[in-house]
């Protein structure tokens, strides 16, 4: 059943909370640069995540761990310059918030001041509660992230579905409640059973956005490069590719190479 959409000239933290209350699903995608952000924003996406997944898709690292705070600020500032409507949420990278709430606040302030982003996202539950509270007390909106938390990949040892066992599921539900009580404006749930994600979304008043968490949540997020088919090695069950740009781009670039080699490009009309 479709829900009438309210038109938002500018999406804010309040806007996405209203979307949940009104039963309107929230669309969220990653972006890491000006050009892509401008396209994503123009297409009507509600929330743009400047994800630490830039470590993978932009820099070629195996994990999200190597990306630095300075690099996240660079990507975020590029995105902010490209948007008019979307809410821009920026990941705090690994090592910038886990050990010390004061360090967490300094990292969040740098992102807000130097990039112009609108909110930050942190991975984890009660283990980082103090960092979350310190950032929120400074007036910076915080989005939580539970389930599969890629910054903890070496702890998990795998990217498999999380919270399938009762103990971990109960912890996840408790952490979601804690994030809500602490003042987080939304939560991302990554790669957990759909029934559990639905239960969490129904148990909290703040929006729950899923990635590999089924359709019973308040919104969805994907990595833009995966959605567009620019990546081809990554094929998780939850990913729907809306284009296959890897093949199209390879063909186009190959044609360019052939045209240069054969002197077909540039022709007279393409010359001054």
C-alpha positions in Angstrom: 0.0 0.0 0.0 1.5 3.3 -1.1 1.6 6.3 1.2 1.1 9.9 0.1 4.5 11.6 0.2 4.9 15.0 1.9 7.2 17.2 -0.2 10.3 18.4 1.7 12.3 21.2 0.1 15.0 20.3 2.6 15.2 17.0 4.5 16.2 17.3 8.1 16.4 15.0 11.2 12.8 16.1 11.9 11.7 15.3 8.4 12.7 11.6 8.5 11.1 11.2 11.9 7.9 12.6 10.4 8.3 10.1 7.5 8.2 7.2 10.1 5.2 8.7 11.8 3.4 9.1 8.5 4.3 5.6 7.3 6.4 6.9 4.4 9.6 4.9 3.7 12.9 6.6 3.8 15.4 6.3 0.9 19.1 6.5 1.7 22.1 6.0 -0.5 25.9 6.6 -0.2 27.8 9.2 -2.1 31.5 10.2 -1.8 32.0 13.0 -4.3 30.4 16.2 -5.7 29.2 14.8 -9.1 27.6 11.7 -7.7 26.0 13.6 -4.8 24.5 16.1 -7.2 22.9 13.2 -9.2 21.7 11.3 -6.1 20.2 14.5 -4.6 18.5 15.5 -7.8 16.9 12.1 -8.0 15.1 12.7 -4.7 17.0 10.5 -2.3 16.1 11.6 1.3 19.4 10.8 3.1 22.9 10.7 1.7 25.4 8.7 3.7 29.0 9.6 3.3 30.0 6.1 4.4 33.4 4.8 5.5 32.7 2.3 2.7 34.6 4.9 0.7 37.6 3.0 2.1 36.4 0.1 -0.1 34.8 1.5 -3.2 36.9 4.7 -3.6 40.3 3.7 -2.2 40.3 -0.1 -2.8 41.0 -1.2 0.8 39.7 -4.6 1.9 38.0 -3.2 4.9 36.6 0.1 6.2 39.3 0.4 8.9 42.1 2.3 7.0 40.1 5.4 6.1 41.0 8.5 8.2 39.1 11.3 9.7 40.7 13.8 7.3 39.7 11.6 4.4 36.1 11.4 5.6 36.0 15.2 5.9 37.3 15.5 2.3 34.6 13.2 1.0 31.9 14.8 3.1 32.7 18.3 2.1 32.6 17.3 -1.6 29.2 15.7 -1.1 27.8 18.7 0.8 28.8 21.0 -2.1 26.6 18.9 -4.4 23.3 18.8 -2.6 20.3 21.0 -2.2 17.7 18.8 -0.5 19.1 15.6 1.1 20.1 15.1 4.8 23.9 14.4 4.8 25.1 11.9 7.4 28.8 11.2 7.8 30.4 8.1 9.3 32.9 8.6 12.1 35.8 6.4 11.0 37.3 3.6 13.0 39.5 4.9 15.8 37.9 8.3 16.0 35.4 7.7 18.7 35.6 4.2 20.4 38.3 4.8 23.1 37.5 8.2 24.5 34.2 10.2 24.6 36.3 13.5 24.4 38.0 12.2 21.3 34.6 11.2 19.9 33.3 14.8 20.4 36.4 16.3 18.8 36.0 14.1 15.8 32.3 14.9 15.4 33.0 18.6 15.7 35.6 18.5 13.0 33.2 16.7 10.7 30.5 19.2 11.3 32.7 22.3 11.1 35.0 21.3 8.3 32.6 19.4 6.0 29.2 21.1 6.6 27.6 17.7 7.1 24.3 17.5 9.0 24.8 14.5 11.3 27.3 11.7 12.2 26.9 7.9 12.3 28.6 5.6 14.9 28.7 1.8 15.0 27.9 0.0 18.2 25.7 -0.2 21.2 26.3 0.2 24.9 30.0 0.0 24.4 30.0 3.5 22.9 27.1 5.0 24.9 29.3 7.6 26.6 30.7 8.8 23.2 27.2 9.1 21.8 26.0 11.1 24.8 29.0 13.4 24.6 28.3 14.2 20.9 24.6 14.6 21.5 25.2 17.0 24.4 27.1 19.2 22.0 24.0 19.4 19.8 25.2 17.2 17.0 22.6 14.7 15.6 23.7 11.0 15.9 22.6 8.1 13.8 23.3 4.7 15.3 24.4 1.5 13.5 23.8 -2.1 14.8 23.9 -5.6 13.5 26.8 -6.2 11.2 29.2 -3.4 12.0 32.0 -3.5 9.4 34.5 -1.6 11.7 34.4 -4.7 13.9 35.1 -7.1 11.1 38.1 -8.6 12.8 36.1 -9.2 16.0 33.4 -11.0 14.0 35.8 -12.6 11.5 33.1 -12.7 8.8 30.5 -10.5 7.0 27.8 -13.1 7.7 24.3 -12.3 9.0 24.4 -11.2 12.6 22.0 -11.7 15.6 20.7 -15.1 14.5 21.3 -16.5 18.0 19.0 -15.5 20.8 21.7 -13.9 23.0 23.0 -11.6 20.3 19.4 -10.8 19.2 18.5 -9.7 22.7 21.6 -7.5 23.0 20.7 -5.9 19.7 17.2 -5.1 20.8 18.5 -3.7 24.1 21.1 -1.6 22.3 18.4 -0.2 19.9 16.4 0.9 22.9 19.5 2.4 24.5 20.2 4.4 21.3 16.7 5.7 21.3 16.8 6.7 25.0 20.2 8.4 24.5 18.7 10.6 21.8 19.8 9.1 18.5 17.5 10.3 15.7 17.7 7.0 13.7 19.4 3.6 13.5 20.8 1.6 10.7 20.4 -2.2 11.0 22.8 -4.1 8.8 22.5 -7.8 7.7 20.2 -9.2 10.4 17.1 -11.5 10.1 14.1 -9.7 8.7 11.8 -10.7 11.6 14.2 -9.2 14.1 14.6 -6.0 12.2 10.8 -5.6 12.0 10.5 -6.2 15.7 13.1 -3.5 16.4 11.5 -1.0 14.1 8.2 -1.5 15.8 9.6 -1.2 19.2 11.3 2.2 18.8 9.8 5.6 17.9 12.9 6.6 15.8 13.4 5.6 12.1 15.1 2.3 11.5 16.9 2.0 8.1 17.9 -1.4 6.9 20.6 -2.9 4.6 20.0 -6.6 4.3 17.4 -6.4 7.0 14.2 -7.0 5.1 11.3 -4.8 4.3 9.7 -4.4 7.7 11.9 -1.4 8.6 11.3 2.3 8.0 13.7 2.8 5.1 16.5 1.3 3.0 20.1 2.1 2.3 22.5 0.7 -0.3 26.0 1.6 -1.5 25.6 3.7 -4.7 28.3 1.9 -6.6 26.7 -1.5 -5.9 23.2 -0.3 -6.9 24.6 1.0 -10.2 26.5 -2.1 -11.0 29.9 -0.4 -11.0 31.1 -3.1 -8.7 30.8 -6.7 -9.9 32.7 -8.8 -7.4 30.2 -8.1 -4.5 27.0 -10.1 -4.7 25.2 -10.2 -1.4 21.7 -11.5 -1.3 20.2 -8.1 -0.3 21.7 -6.2 -3.2 19.5 -5.3 -6.2 21.4 -3.9 -9.1 19.4 -1.2 -11.0 22.1 -0.9 -13.7 25.1 -2.8 -14.9 27.5 0.1 -15.4 30.6 -2.0 -15.1 29.9 -3.7 -18.4 28.6 -0.5 -20.1 31.6 1.5 -19.0 34.1 -1.1 -20.0 32.5 -1.3 -23.4 32.5 2.5 -23.8 36.1 3.0 -22.7 37.2 0.1 -24.9 35.5 1.8 -27.9 37.3 5.0 -27.0 40.7 3.2 -27.1 39.8 1.6 -30.5 38.8 5.0 -31.9 42.0 6.7 -30.7 44.1 3.8 -32.1 42.3 3.9 -35.5 42.5 7.8 -35.7 38.7 7.9 -35.8 38.7 10.2 -32.8 38.8 13.1 -33.0 37.2 13.7 -36.4 37.0 17.0 -38.2 33.8 18.1 -36.4 35.5 17.4 -33.0 38.6 19.5 -33.9 39.1 23.3 -33.8 
